[in-house]
Amino acid sequence: MKKPEHQTGIRTLAVHAGEQPDPSTGASAPNIVMSTTFIAEPDASFSVEGLDEETPFIYTRWGNPTIDQLERKLAALEAAEACIAFSSGMAAVTALFLHTLESGDHVIVSDVCYAATAEMTSDLLPRMGISVTKVNLSDPDELRRAATPRTRLVYAETPCNPLLRLTDIGKVAEIAASAGARLVVDSTFATPVATKPLTLGADYVVHSLTKYLGGHGDAIGGALLGPAGELADLRKRVAIRTGGIISPFNAWLIMRGMATLPLRMRAHAEGALKVARFLEGHPRVKRVIYPGLPSHPQHDLAVRQMGNFSGMLTFQVEDGQAAAKVLAERLGIIHYAVSLGHHRSLVFYLSTRELLESSFRLTGEQLVSYREFAGDGVFRLSVGLEDPDDLCNDLDRALNHL
Ligand SMILES: *Cc1c(COP(=O)(O)O)cnc(C)c1O
């Protein structure tokens, strides 16, 4: 059978890329190959040094047919040369840091990003002798000022968690390149349906597959995408040796979820826009932030950079901490829980004071910008695939108890 071509539409790629019918049984759906080891040639090498594209499967930490299919599918969706899947999004971030950085290097990280990334860059990296500057990357001039000849990596997240503030990837890529640094974009909130950072000048893309790509809240996984040569090197030197690889079973679940990604993202975005508009008109709601709303401070950039506004929004109410209790008790459809990107809608309250103390520790203009988007705290709502009217009614019933 012929393979789908690179320029095939995203829905076709999501269904077919990376997969092929099993040559021995003709099975149309991919197998789950749970085997940890594979029958080897008597002259096979026991070292990863000689590993290349042609090496047969030897041991699942080195490579596995089911994981390989997931990696090929995601690479096709992101228009990437290569992909490595990991046991979690954070394992992917860790592997990238270990591969690209060494003692004495400088990294610029978005001042607001996924909490574990923020915590790792304020704690682990400095302990390894790597200096870190946190920058509000929604302002490219801040990046220009912070870059030094020692800057190796610029780490962006757009839309960023939990603010949904955006970074102009093309602009930031240009500045990073002229400073001699590589740009990595955590594109978990956007997904390749909305944005393909590599086509805008980024060097690497990171995903938590746990979120939209898996899409069903039943498997944790992560991925790193980028140039083939570098990723082959990273796989040998870091991924295989540090061992944060994904289970073939999770890879299979996530690949199954990815087949419907373009359709799900369309429904997530449509639902989120309806819910965002409803919340914007609700008397108990002070502020709604959603990239698809004209009221988003960077709506123009969202229109330019995002082919789909995704399903994440935040809203603010009076005394959010108290409201969190009411919502957790009163919501009937929407689960009060962390995580995002699932078919089930999820909501969680993120107090500004708490997040700033535990993760972000911002001061000055960065703090002002954070508060501009989040006030004292936000409800982060991941709009699922339920009927939007049911979600609005669920929220209305709970909010009217405030
Ligand atoms: C969840 C998340 C991560 C971490 O992914 P895990 O799979 O939980 O390790 C990283 N970045 C963003 C934006 C996320 O939402």
The ligand as an SDF file (V2000), in Angstrom:
LIG
                    3D

 15 15  0  0  0  0  0  0  0  0999 V2000
    0.2580   19.2240   31.1810 C   0  0  0  0  0  0  0  0  0  0  0  0
    1.2260   20.1270   30.5760 C   0  0  0  0  0  0  0  0  0  0  0  0
    2.5880   19.8290   30.5890 C   0  0  0  0  0  0  0  0  0  0  0  0
    3.1590   18.6250   31.2760 C   0  0  0  0  0  0  0  0  0  0  0  0
    2.6920   17.4600   30.7000 O   0  0  0  0  0  0  0  0  0  0  0  0
    2.5850   16.0520   31.4980 P   0  0  0  0  0  0  0  0  0  0  0  0
    2.1270   15.1270   30.4370 O   0  0  0  0  0  0  0  0  0  0  0  0
    1.5970   16.2610   32.6190 O   0  0  0  0  0  0  0  0  0  0  0  0
    3.9410   15.7700   32.0290 O   0  0  0  0  0  0  0  0  0  0  0  0
    3.4600   20.7060   29.9630 C   0  0  0  0  0  0  0  0  0  0  0  0
    3.0120   21.8290   29.3620 N   0  0  0  0  0  0  0  0  0  0  0  0
    1.7080   22.1450   29.3340 C   0  0  0  0  0  0  0  0  0  0  0  0
    1.2750   23.3990   28.6570 C   0  0  0  0  0  0  0  0  0  0  0  0
    0.7660   21.3120   29.9370 C   0  0  0  0  0  0  0  0  0  0  0  0
   -0.5310   21.6450   29.9220 O   0  0  0  0  0  0  0  0  0  0  0  0
  1  2  1  0
  2  3  1  0
  2 14  2  0
  3  4  1  0
  3 10  2  0
  4  5  1  0
  5  6  1  0
  6  7  2  0
  6  8  1  0
  6  9  1  0
 10 11  1  0
 11 12  2  0
 12 13  1  0
 12 14  1  0
 14 15  1  0
M  END
$$$$
